[in-house]
Amino acid sequence: MSDFSILAISGSLRDASFNTALIRAAQRVAPESLTIEQYDNLGAIPAFNQDIEAEPPAPVVDLREKIAAADALLIATPEYNYGVPGVLKNALDWASRPTFPVTSWVSPLAHKPVAIMGAAPTGMGTVRAQLQLRQLFLWTDSAVLSKPEVIVTNAHEKLTIDGEIKDETTEALLRGLLDALANRIRIAQLAAAA
């Protein structure tokens, strides 16, 4: 039985996504202390609309509940036009709202341990998208890991769609990220208990 539950979100809706494959790879190499559940309803989340924020649609409620129930988040992001995909940013906007104390509701992202990774078919990878996510999670007061950075370039050479890893360096980085995430969860739980 695992100690910690991780909610993994791929920022791509594509069936043959390298980032979804990276989540599958994480599931394969995760230490026994982690259970990684892949969130698969990103495409159902409507565009953020403050007019319906007080009574959010069911897919938004589901996302918030899954984030709140998880001990940590694992985000795998592609990079589109030097940035985070709109569907991923939109989901995180919904999860983070409201951003000021207008109600007693608190964002499930607050103080949540978060690990970020990304895979791309090119040599630049997802560096800029990951940086944007780090900036976003500063605002939500999330506990984002800074190291190790997992930027899988030329992903088609290093991963299969089923999540098999064909590259030792990629596997080592992914294992390191998951170990660091488990440690961050332990620290967060100790701090909450103190």
Stockholm file with secondary structure:
# STOCKHOLM 1.0

chainA/1-194         MSDFSILAISGSLRDASFNTALIRAAQRVAPESLTIEQYDNLGAIPAFNQDIEAEPPAPVVDLREKIAAADALLIATPEYNYGVPGVLKNALDWASRPTFPVTSWVSPLAHKPVAIMGAAPTGMGTVRAQLQLRQLFLWTDSAVLSKPEVIVTNAHEKLTIDGEIKDETTEALLRGLLDALANRIRIAQLAAAA
#=GR chainA/1-194 SS CCSEEEEEEESCCCTTCHHHHHHHHHHHHCCTTEEEEEECCGGGCCCCCGGGTTSCCHHHHHHHHHHHHSSEEEEECCCBTTBCCHHHHHHHHHHHCCSSCSSSCCCTTTTCEEEEEEECSSSSTTHHHHHHHHHHHHHTTCEECCSSCEEECSHHHHBCTTCCBCCHHHHHHHHHHHHHHHHHHHHHHHHHHC
#=GC SS_cons         CCSEEEEEEESCCCTTCHHHHHHHHHHHHCCTTEEEEEECCGGGCCCCCGGGTTSCCHHHHHHHHHHHHSSEEEEECCCBTTBCCHHHHHHHHHHHCCSSCSSSCCCTTTTCEEEEEEECSSSSTTHHHHHHHHHHHHHTTCEECCSSCEEECSHHHHBCTTCCBCCHHHHHHHHHHHHHHHHHHHHHHHHHHC
//
